[in-house]
Amino acid sequence: HLKPDFKDPLLRIRGIKCFCDGSIQGGSGFMREPYKDNSHMVTGLQITSEIISILINDANKNGWQVAIHGNGDAGIDRILDAFEINQTINPQFNQGLRNRI
């Protein structure tokens, strides 16, 4: 298993990247309101803030920082909620780690 302190002159792994939603252009970004050109569609992938928080928590406990892809406004809301949940429950795990969107 790779660890956050893995050392190799040709490879450096700094964190884990996850996806909350897709892209605005592709119509798969998770939006609060339906897309203007596709009025029935508001989302691509849906994942709860609680599940994202569990992922962040597990990664941070093992020393990994997390980058989460979010494009739609509702997707970014979910990610921010997850960061807040994670910070409230386990503030010690992400000390010194730079989780980001």
C-alpha positions in Angstrom: 0.0 0.0 0.0 1.2 3.5 -0.8 1.6 5.8 2.2 1.6 9.7 2.1 5.4 9.7 2.9 6.1 7.5 -0.2 9.4 8.6 -1.7 10.6 8.0 -5.3 12.7 10.3 -7.5 10.2 9.9 -10.4 6.9 9.8 -8.6 5.3 11.9 -5.8 1.8 11.4 -4.6 0.4 14.2 -2.5 -3.2 13.3 -2.1 -6.4 11.7 -3.3 -8.7 13.1 -5.9 -12.4 12.4 -5.9 -15.4 13.5 -7.9 -18.7 14.9 -6.6 -20.2 15.8 -9.9 -19.4 16.3 -13.6 -19.1 19.3 -15.8 -21.4 22.3 -16.6 -20.7 22.0 -20.3 -21.6 18.3 -20.3 -24.7 18.8 -18.3 -23.5 16.6 -15.5 -22.7 19.2 -12.9 -24.9 19.0 -9.8 -27.0 22.2 -9.9 -29.5 23.8 -7.5 -31.8 24.8 -10.5 -32.4 22.9 -13.7 -30.2 23.7 -16.7 -31.7 26.4 -18.9 -31.4 24.3 -22.1 -32.5 21.1 -20.4 -35.2 22.0 -17.9 -35.7 18.6 -16.4 -32.0 18.0 -15.6 -30.4 19.3 -12.5 -27.7 16.7 -11.8 -25.3 14.1 -13.0 -23.8 12.2 -10.1 -25.3 12.7 -6.6 -23.4 11.8 -3.5 -24.3 12.9 0.0 -22.2 15.3 2.2 -22.1 12.5 4.8 -20.5 10.0 2.4 -18.0 12.7 1.2 -17.2 13.4 4.9 -16.5 9.7 5.5 -14.1 9.6 2.6 -12.3 12.8 3.7 -12.1 11.5 7.3 -10.7 8.1 6.2 -8.1 9.8 3.9 -7.1 12.3 6.6 -6.7 9.7 9.3 -4.2 8.0 7.0 -2.3 11.2 6.3 -3.7 11.9 2.8 -5.1 15.3 1.8 -8.2 15.3 -0.4 -9.0 17.2 -3.6 -12.7 16.9 -4.6 -13.9 17.9 -8.1 -17.0 20.0 -7.9 -18.4 22.2 -10.7 -22.1 22.7 -10.1 -23.3 25.1 -7.3 -25.1 22.3 -5.5 -22.1 20.0 -5.8 -19.8 22.6 -4.3 -22.4 23.1 -1.5 -22.2 19.4 -0.7 -18.4 19.4 -0.7 -18.3 22.5 1.7 -20.9 20.8 4.0 -18.7 17.7 4.0 -15.6 19.7 4.9 -17.6 21.3 7.8 -18.9 17.9 9.0 -15.4 16.5 8.9 -13.8 19.5 10.8 -16.5 19.3 13.5 -16.3 15.6 14.1 -12.5 15.1 13.8 -10.6 18.3 13.8 -7.3 16.6 14.7 -7.2 14.4 11.6 -6.8 17.2 9.0 -4.3 19.3 10.9 -1.6 20.3 8.4 -3.5 18.7 5.5 -4.9 21.0 2.7 -8.2 19.5 1.7 -9.6 21.4 -1.3 -12.2 21.7 -4.0 
